[in-house]
Amino acid sequence: QVQLVESGGGSVQAGGSLRLSCAASGYTYSMYCMGWFRQGPGKEREGVARIDSDGRTSYADSVKGRFTISKDNAKNTLYLQMNSLNPDDTAMYYCAADFRFPPRCSIVTMTLGMANFGYWGQGTRVTVSS
């Protein structure tokens, strides 16, 4: 019943922007730690950003100041606004949920705590050309 569906990916030139969306069904986003991960060509999957039930956010150093994670609780939708994109941002981007009880975000980094994110979308591809 739990489904996460990403959208909004595409191709963009360096310096451009995209907004990714993650629509949830089967549970309420607001209760859980939600995150965005990505996996670039030849790279391992890494955490990008996360947001907890109180709206507190954290970001990978590589995207701080450029990406913004947010959520619309009424729409049960998670977003990732990506600005000033560069070719290093080229990756498949995945929405994921830390579906533990009680709901919480881990104090460890997203990458170290990746196993805590038990629900994943299928991903949306972002390609940034130079």
Residue pairs with C-beta under 8 A, 6 or more apart in sequence:
1 25
1 26
1 27
2 24
2 25
2 26
2 27
2 97
2 99
2 119
3 24
3 25
3 26
3 121
4 22
4 23
4 24
4 95
4 96
4 97
4 119
4 120
4 121
5 22
5 23
5 24
5 25
5 95
5 121
5 122
6 20
6 21
6 22
6 93
6 94
6 95
6 121
6 122
6 123
6 124
7 20
7 21
7 22
7 23
7 124
8 18
8 19
8 20
8 21
8 124
9 18
9 20
9 93
9 124
9 125
9 126
10 18
10 125
10 126
10 127
11 127
11 128
11 129
12 18
12 85
12 126
12 127
12 128
12 129
13 128
13 129
13 130
14 85
14 86
14 87
14 128
14 129
14 130
15 84
15 85
15 86
16 85
16 128
17 81
17 82
17 83
17 84
17 85
18 82
18 85
18 126
19 79
19 80
19 81
19 82
20 36
20 79
20 80
20 82
20 93
20 95
20 124
20 126
21 77
21 78
21 79
22 34
22 36
22 77
22 78
22 79
22 80
22 95
22 121
23 75
23 76
23 77
24 76
24 77
24 78
24 97
25 76
27 97
27 99
28 73
28 76
29 71
29 73
29 76
29 77
29 78
29 97
30 53
30 71
30 73
30 76
31 53
31 103
32 53
32 97
32 98
32 99
32 100
32 103
33 50
33 51
33 52
33 53
33 97
33 98
33 103
33 104
33 105
33 106
33 116
34 50
34 51
34 69
34 71
34 78
34 95
34 96
34 97
34 98
35 47
35 48
35 49
35 50
35 51
35 69
35 95
35 96
35 97
35 98
35 110
35 117
36 47
36 48
36 49
36 50
36 69
36 78
36 80
36 93
36 94
36 95
36 96
37 45
37 46
37 47
37 48
37 93
37 94
37 96
37 110
37 114
37 117
38 45
38 46
38 48
38 89
38 91
38 92
38 93
38 94
38 126
39 45
39 46
39 91
39 92
39 94
40 88
40 89
40 90
40 91
40 92
41 90
41 91
43 91
45 94
45 111
45 114
46 60
46 110
46 111
47 60
47 109
47 110
47 111
47 113
47 114
48 59
48 60
48 63
48 67
48 69
48 80
48 93
48 110
49 57
49 58
49 59
49 60
49 63
49 67
49 68
49 69
49 80
49 110
50 57
50 58
50 69
50 105
50 110
51 57
51 69
51 70
51 71
51 78
52 104
52 105
53 103
53 104
55 71
56 105
57 68
57 69
58 105
58 110
59 67
59 69
60 110
62 88
63 82
63 89
66 82
66 83
66 84
66 85
67 80
67 81
67 82
67 83
68 79
68 80
68 81
68 83
69 78
69 79
69 80
69 81
70 78
70 79
70 81
71 77
71 78
71 79
72 79
78 95
80 93
82 89
82 126
85 126
85 128
86 128
86 130
87 128
87 129
87 130
88 128
89 126
89 128
90 126
90 127
90 128
91 125
91 126
92 123
92 124
92 125
92 126
93 123
93 124
93 125
93 126
94 120
94 121
94 122
94 123
95 120
95 121
96 117
96 119
96 120
96 121
97 117
97 118
97 119
97 120
98 104
98 105
98 106
98 113
98 116
98 117
98 118
99 117
99 118
99 119
100 116
100 118
106 112
106 113
106 116
110 117
